[in-house]
Amino acid sequence: MDCAIVLGSAGAGKTRELLELAKELRSAGTPAFVFRIEALCRLSAEDSFSPHDEASPTAFARWKVKRGPAVALLDALDEARLPDARNTSALADALARLSREVGSAGKELRVIISSRASEWQGDGDLRAIETAIKGFRVSDPSQEAQIKVKTLRLLPLRKPDVRKIAKHRGVDPDQFAAAIDRAKAANLVSQPLDVQLLLDLWLEAVGEGKEPPSIFSSRLQVYEDIVRFRLRTESGQERRSNLDPLLGRQACEKLAAISVLSDVQDFTSEPDKPMAIHALSALSSDADRWTEMDVRQLLSYGLFQPSISGRVRFAHRELRDYLAACFFRRAIGQNAGSLDVVKPLLAEGLGCTEVPQSTEHVLGWLATIDPIARRIVTRIRPSLLIETGDPTRLTVDEKSRAIAAHVAAYRERLYRGEWFYQEDVREFVTPDLAPAIGEQLAIATSPEVRELLVEMIRFGQMTSMAADLRTIACDQTEGLRVRAEACLALADLNDFSFAHDVLAAALLSTAPKHEDTQSAPSWNLFVASAVRYVVPAGVSLLDAIALVDRFRREAKNYASATAMLLEGLVAELSLDQLGNWLQIFLRFARAPRKSDRDMMPTIQPRFRMLGAPICQALDRLLQHGGEVLPKAVRLEALEFVFGLNGRQSYSLRETSFDKLATTIRPLNDLKIDLILMRLALFENMQSEWYVARQAVGPLKIDRSDKAVEVFNSKDIERLGALMAEEQTERDRDLYFTCAQFVFDEIRDAEERKHANAILRNLARTHGSSELKRAYGHLAPIRRLKHQFRHKDWYQIKHRFHASVDSVIDACWKLRNGATFLRDFRGLSQGRRPGYLAWAVNKSPNDLGPAVIERMRERHGQLIAGLFASGFKRYWRENGITYPAQSDYQAMIGLTGLALQSLSELANLSDDLIERAFTYGFSNMNGFPDWMPALITLKPGIFVTVATTVLTQDITSSSEEKFSSDGFSRIAYSTSAIRELTAAPLFQLLQTAGIPENRRDLEMALTIIARSHAVSASQLSPILRQQFAAHVIEFRFAEAWLWLDALFAIDSAAAWSTWIATFGALWSPSSASLFKRYMGREELSNSRAEERAEERDALDADAQTLCHLIKAAYLVWPPSNDPVHEDAYSPGIDDKATSRRGYYLNGLAALGNEDALQALDRCSRLPT
């Protein structure tokens, strides 16, 4: 790479990045020097070094003497062009001066340039860079030289980076990160200067005596501080913008509003850029006149960041939405409080006003900062006041009205799918809202909204409503999730006076059946919440155990919150209680050992959620010494946790395993005891290697993308001590083999080196003669001999044979070349099919130019030209019979056709074009690339050939499993080709008969029914007649094909035909047949972009879709839907379930008045 362009917004750390990079390069031995571009374009190189890099002048002077590779870092192109924005030649001038300064020493000079994206002029700057670097490389810049330039963008800061900066400033990183998260500003601190600003505000607030949780409590203030900081016009002593700050703020607000309403993210200072807003045009309607210079200064603000192709966009969507809200607030004020200006943020649906997803956050912020807009948001979408904007700016009355409006939205439906993040609810609620929430709880009936109200009690710490929570938790008619939330709320309120009542209610509640995995998650959530509440209250241990025993098995592919709740319980218990509960959890969760899993214990499927709590409990106990647990229990628990490793489980979180691995790594005695315990399981086996593998092999933790080390070299030392104590050679070999398996699990390089030395010493001191031979002083020589015998010798022979083969290949290459040249006339005229077939065989999977290219690489341009002429002549003089896919004659002809241009093919005679189409039908995988364009030019000839081919497929078809090639080629071609073929195919079915091959029939009917070439009036009688005929013959698989085609052309007629055939009473036989119809396997041969052009009457027929939905729910209700926990192949039941959803989604997608009425009728179906 010759040059790199580093782009970043203001404050992103471009200068610091270049300074640090220069230091790293110099420490690595590469000369590097940093220049300021605004100085270099006017002054000499000696006067243009960065004042922040004192080593640059010395490094530059030394390099000019010694020469060689070096890196010149040119900083701040934007500052050379701003604030006046007139010096557009700054980059070219700076590079020209640098070229003069370095002279001939610049042949190996690399350049790195930094700039804001707004001042990077794309192709113009790239041309200047390429010209300058060519001047470095060669004496004549006009000579050709490949210059590689790469454009880079500084990555935003990640959370670990922010925490490091906070720690460096002496701020608690955990408290600072939590405050940033509460303010929803995590995405806004992506630049170092932003982090420094918030840290300054933090330290100032701490100095004023504020508590860390109260700092950044106002999201609005945080956003306003960041916006004001990024709109600054000066950086240190440099003024980068001449814009009036207020004018710049208003312009940014307007651009934000335009971006929101247009849904276009990018801005540019150049006109006529596609998919980008021309900022000058957008601002030109303002009273103040804007110039291109002003716009470039505006887009250089830190509010913007690089996009693509020299464009910029707002650095964060959150800032854009906030600025857009400020624009609409100003517009409301300028329009005397009229809300007409916010109508573009709303959408009119079927009889109601909705908030589009794209404007939700804008309206949320607008409701925060403008009381007039707050009223309309409360009326239309009150949930926005909870999850967006800054809820701390709302009064208690305004929050109460928002809660009441949100509950009122559930009067007509039980579920709306509106869920909130717990942090949003916590920021919204206060204890003052207790009366309003109590009032709404008395009237709310939806489980979804009642759960939200209970969450508000919980996070608002409304202790006055503890009795209401007790009532909810004990109410058997209440939803399980609501009862679970009530238990958690009581636990968070630290009110354990109702623990016995809740325990009794939980034990008396009706649990779902053991095989009901659909109901298990909600039930387990309630049970876990009750356990979380009653265990710390000191209830009877036997009663708590009975409650744990009420867990139900969840589906293996379902991830619930049950395990997380139990982990919370584990974190709260005292060590003595934790030791008891670890043993209780183990008794429930541990299943017998399995011989096919190295005799490792497994987990009971019903108590799969206990895996992570056991892991966390063991980790906590071992951190405190584990003395509260008997040794046998510690080993049992540790082995159980190792048994969980590698098992797919959606309840097991890997963080618990990582922490446990860190905890047990230094506990060498515990690990050795576990190995000894496992060795006793295999004492009757003879093979030391097999015993060691069974005992030590499963003791690993590698659930993450990289394994976590459990063992270290001290474990090998302990095994060596045991090895020294043994009397028999077998036992010593066994311990040594165990040590080898432990060694294989050590990944740290230094630790492995130390462990290997220990192994070598053990083998020499206590090992058998075989071990001493393997690890003795002569072992390296033996290993070298073994490597030579089994690896190096093989490689030598392989290279020798490869050399012989290359010589033979060169001889054949010369001989074949001479043969081709000697017979050049026959080859070029296509009279040597053997030669042509040989060439095709060299590239059988890519007929056409790839064949000629291979000949060119092997035999040169002359012989490749002979082959190209031969391929082109061959297909013109040799016809083909269909089908001939495996025939080399077809492959030769298709290669020749692929070498012809479209204009050459179009100018051929009709006979040759017909021959070309016949070749096209013989292509292996669909039509060749040249064929669709030729069909467009010669449709009549194609129809003739297609008719002939399809006639042959129909007359020769049989009940085969696969479709015929002619039907398959057309069915999987383009919609235009299918439309062209539909009418003649319809006539063909009437004259030549119906294909016996069901796949061919399905494709034929799909092509005809989906095209517009055949009218519905012609097709409908035939389709109804054939459907009835096949039903009478009990050939239902073929009958569904005719019915499908009828639904596509006349859905109402298709439904009436079904009713006429099977009746409307839905007897068991007709219901079974309708299920078989829904569960049939369908042909899908159209691309998504083509379906809108095809005919499908059912998609627009709300009445028929309503009938089908009713029938689908009657015949195959959701309660019959199959449940899969592992990989599966969809069967009839699965396809019937999918088809029912397809009907419902199709009706909902219509979005018209008829569809709305049909959905209302469907909703009134009896359940």
CORGI-V467497 format. One record per pair of residues at least 24 apart in sequence whose C-alpha atoms are under 7 Angstrom apart, sorted by the first residue. I is the first residue (numbers start at 0). J is the second residue. D is the distance in whole Angstrom. If there is no record, write none. Layout:
i->(I I)
j->(J J)
d->(D D)
//
This chain:
i->(0 0 1 1 1 1 1 2 2 2 2 2 2 3 3 3 3 3 3 3 4 4 4 4 4 4 5 5 5 5 5 5 5 6 6 6 6 6 6 6 6 7 7 7 7 7 7 7 8 8 8 8 8 8 9 9 9 10 10 10 10 11 11 12 13 14 17 18 29 29 30 30 30 30 31 31 31 31 31 32 32 32 32 32 33 33 33 33 34 34 34 35 35 35 36 36 36 36 36 36 37 37 39 40 40 40 40 44 44 63 63 66 67 68 68 69 69 69 70 70 70 71 71 71 72 72 72 73 73 73 74 74 75 75 76 76 77 77 77 78 81 81 81 82 82 82 82 83 84 91 94 95 98 105 105 106 106 115 116 116 116 116 117 117 117 117 117 119 120 121 121 155 155 156 156 157 161 165 174 178 178 178 182 182 182 182 183 187 193 217 217 218 219 229 229 229 230 230 240 242 247 250 252 252 252 252 253 253 255 255 255 255 256 256 264 265 265 265 265 266 266 266 267 267 268 268 320 320 321 321 323 324 324 324 324 328 328 352 353 360 360 363 363 364 367 377 377 378 381 385 385 385 386 386 390 390 391 395 395 399 399 403 406 406 409 413 413 414 414 424 424 425 425 428 428 429 430 430 430 433 446 446 449 450 450 450 453 453 454 457 457 457 460 462 465 469 472 473 473 475 479 479 479 480 480 482 483 483 483 483 486 486 486 487 487 490 495 498 498 498 499 502 502 506 513 513 516 516 516 519 519 519 520 520 523 523 523 524 524 526 527 527 527 528 531 531 531 550 551 552 552 552 553 554 555 555 556 556 557 558 558 559 561 562 562 562 562 562 565 566 566 569 569 574 575 577 578 578 581 581 584 584 597 599 600 600 601 608 610 611 611 611 614 614 614 615 618 618 622 634 641 641 641 641 644 644 644 645 645 653 653 656 657 660 660 660 663 664 664 664 667 667 687 687 688 691 691 691 695 695 696 708 708 710 710 710 711 711 712 712 712 715 716 719 723 728 731 732 816 823 826 826 826 827 827 827 827 828 828 828 829 829 829 829 835 835 836 836 839 846 846 847 847 847 847 848 870 870 871 871 875 878 879 881 881 882 883 884 884 884 889 889 892 893 897 901 901 905 913 913 916 916 917 920 920 925 926 942 946 950 953 956 956 956 957 957 958 958 958 959 961 962 962 962 963 966 966 970 970 970 971 974 977 978 978 981 981 981 981 982 982 997 1001 1004 1005 1008 1008 1008 1009 1009 1009 1009 1010 1010 1011 1015 1015 1019 1023 1039 1046 1046 1047 1047 1047 1047 1048 1048 1048 1049 1050 1050 1050 1051 1054 1070 1074 1074 1074 1075 1077 1077 1077 1078 1078 1078 1078 1079 1098 1099 1101 1101 1101 1101 1102 1104 1104 1105 1105 1107 1108 1108 1108 1109 1111)
j->(147 148 109 110 146 147 148 109 110 111 147 148 149 110 111 112 148 149 150 151 111 112 113 149 150 151 112 113 114 150 151 152 153 113 114 115 116 151 152 153 305 114 115 116 152 153 304 305 115 116 301 303 304 305 115 300 301 190 191 192 301 190 191 191 113 74 72 52 68 69 58 62 69 70 55 58 69 70 71 58 59 70 71 72 71 72 73 74 72 73 74 73 74 75 73 74 75 76 79 93 78 79 93 89 92 93 96 97 100 101 104 104 107 107 108 107 108 109 108 109 110 109 110 111 110 111 112 111 112 113 112 113 113 114 113 114 114 115 118 239 239 240 296 239 240 241 296 292 292 127 131 131 135 135 136 135 136 299 304 305 309 311 295 298 299 309 311 309 309 308 309 189 190 189 190 189 194 198 211 212 214 215 215 216 217 218 218 315 225 389 391 389 389 300 301 302 300 301 296 293 297 282 322 323 325 326 323 326 319 320 322 323 323 326 312 306 310 311 312 310 311 312 310 311 294 295 360 361 361 364 361 361 362 364 365 365 369 379 379 387 388 387 388 388 392 401 404 404 405 423 424 427 419 423 426 427 427 431 432 432 435 439 443 448 445 445 446 445 447 455 458 458 459 455 459 459 459 460 461 461 478 481 481 480 481 484 484 485 484 488 491 492 492 492 489 497 501 501 504 508 521 522 525 521 525 525 524 525 528 529 528 529 532 528 532 532 536 532 533 536 538 529 533 546 551 552 552 553 554 551 552 553 553 559 550 551 561 560 561 550 561 564 565 564 564 565 568 605 605 604 605 606 605 1124 648 1124 649 1124 649 649 650 650 608 608 609 611 612 650 612 612 615 612 616 620 627 616 627 628 613 616 609 613 693 642 639 642 642 650 651 651 652 655 640 655 656 655 659 662 662 673 697 698 699 700 700 701 702 701 702 702 703 700 707 707 708 709 709 709 710 711 713 714 732 733 736 733 736 737 737 740 740 744 745 741 744 745 745 750 750 753 754 754 757 761 765 767 766 766 858 865 865 866 869 865 866 868 869 868 869 872 869 870 872 873 870 891 887 891 891 893 894 894 895 897 898 898 894 895 895 896 911 914 918 917 921 921 921 921 922 923 918 921 918 918 929 929 933 933 940 944 941 944 944 965 968 968 968 980 983 991 994 994 995 996 995 996 995 996 997 996 998 996 998 999 999 999 1002 1002 1006 1084 1084 1089 1006 1010 1012 1006 1007 1010 1012 1012 1013 1037 1040 1044 1044 1044 1047 1048 1047 1093 1094 1095 1093 1094 1094 1048 1049 1045 1056 1076 1096 1097 1094 1095 1096 1097 1094 1095 1096 1096 1096 1097 1103 1103 1103 1114 1114 1115 1135 1131 1134 1135 1138 1131 1132 1134 1135 1131 1145 1149 1146 1153 1154 1157 1157 1142 1146 1157 1161 1142 1139 1142 1143 1161 1139)
d->(5 6 5 6 6 5 6 6 5 6 7 5 6 7 5 6 6 5 6 7 6 5 6 6 5 6 6 5 6 6 5 6 7 6 5 5 6 6 5 6 7 7 5 6 6 6 6 6 5 7 5 6 5 7 7 6 4 6 7 5 7 5 6 7 6 6 7 7 7 6 6 7 5 6 7 7 6 5 6 7 6 7 5 6 6 5 6 7 6 5 6 6 5 6 6 6 6 6 6 6 6 4 5 6 5 4 7 7 7 7 6 6 6 5 6 7 5 6 6 5 6 6 5 6 6 5 6 6 5 7 6 5 5 5 6 5 5 6 5 7 6 7 7 5 5 6 6 7 5 6 6 6 6 5 7 5 4 7 7 5 6 6 6 6 5 7 6 6 6 6 5 5 6 4 6 7 7 7 7 6 7 6 6 6 7 5 7 7 7 7 7 5 6 6 5 6 6 7 6 7 7 7 5 5 6 5 7 6 5 7 6 5 4 7 6 7 6 6 5 6 5 6 5 7 7 7 6 5 6 6 6 5 7 6 5 7 6 7 7 6 7 5 5 4 6 6 7 7 6 6 7 6 7 5 7 5 7 7 7 7 6 7 7 7 7 5 7 7 6 6 7 5 6 6 5 5 5 6 5 6 6 7 7 7 5 7 6 6 7 4 7 7 6 6 7 6 6 6 5 7 6 6 6 6 6 6 6 4 5 7 6 6 6 6 7 5 6 7 5 6 7 7 7 6 6 7 6 5 6 6 6 6 6 6 6 7 6 7 5 7 6 6 6 7 7 7 5 7 6 6 4 7 7 6 7 5 6 5 6 5 6 7 6 5 6 6 7 6 6 5 7 7 6 7 6 7 6 6 6 6 7 7 5 6 6 6 6 6 6 5 7 7 6 6 7 6 5 7 6 6 7 6 6 7 6 7 6 7 6 6 7 7 7 7 7 5 7 5 6 7 7 6 7 5 6 7 6 5 6 7 7 7 6 7 7 6 6 7 6 7 5 7 7 6 6 7 7 7 6 7 6 7 5 5 6 5 4 7 5 6 4 6 5 5 7 7 6 6 7 7 5 4 7 5 6 6 6 4 4 7 7 6 7 7 7 6 6 5 6 6 6 7 7 6 7 7 7 7 6 7 7 7 7 7 7 5 6 6 7 7 5 6 6 6 5 5 6 4 7 6 7 7 5 5 6 6 7 6 7 6 5 6 6 5 6 6 5 7 6 6 6 7 6 6 6 5 6 6 7 5 5 6 6 6 6 6 7 6 7 6 7 6 7 4 5 6 7 6 5 6 6 5 7 6 7 5 7 7 6 7 7 5 6 4 6 5 4 7 6 7 6 6 5 6 7 6 6 6 7 7 7 6 6 7 6)
//
